Amino acid sequence: MKKWSLTVIAFGALLMFAACGGGKAPDQLNYKVGPFRFTDQGGGQMALEDLNGKVWVAHFIFTHCTTVCPGLTSNMSQLQKKLKEQGAKAEIVTFSVDPERDSPEALKAYLSKFQADFTNWHALTGYSFEDIRKFAGQSFKIAVEKDTSSDQVIHGTSFYLVNRAGTVVARYDGEEPPYDQIVKDVLALNK
């Protein structure tokens, strides 16, 4: 009986190790990102086609946010540094959920406070609130709503990993990001 139990435990541990390790590309989610053409922080246009063949990490913020956005943006800046340190190639795409107030210049100034490197970080605006509400819901399965009791916007706090085919494959806690896991997943997607 003891030998049988040890064999079962060893086999279970082997299966768990195989499932958790090995650099397998993440595929927990399967959300196809819809087409878009928005304005970036430099005033240029960025479309989904510009990201074809590239791995990218997306999140949603706004510059007048008084709650979670500064922390999310700081965390994304840390992620950008960690990705570069590990040679993990990924674009970073920030979508504003307050496009009426978030001009390209406002986004650039805001992200600059967090030492954003704009060589691969794109902050997007230039659409209506209704457009970003629908886009976020359809492509990333998150709600974006105006707070009727203030000038704030209610939105998700996750980071989203998008593969080279434009499909969201993983979601992470943006308030306490698992940096090492995200780096590992980016490296796996770039293989």
Secondary structure, DSSP 4 states (H G I P E B T S, - for coil): -HHHHHHHHHHHHHHHHHHH-TTPPP-S--EEPPP-EEE-TTS-EEEGGGGTT--EEEEEE-TT-SSSHHHHHHHHHHHHHHHHHTT---EEEEEES-TTT--HHHHHHHHHTTT--TTSEEEEB-S-HHHHHHHHHHHH----EE-TTSS-EE---EEEEE-TTSEEEEEEESSS--HHHHHHHHHHHT-
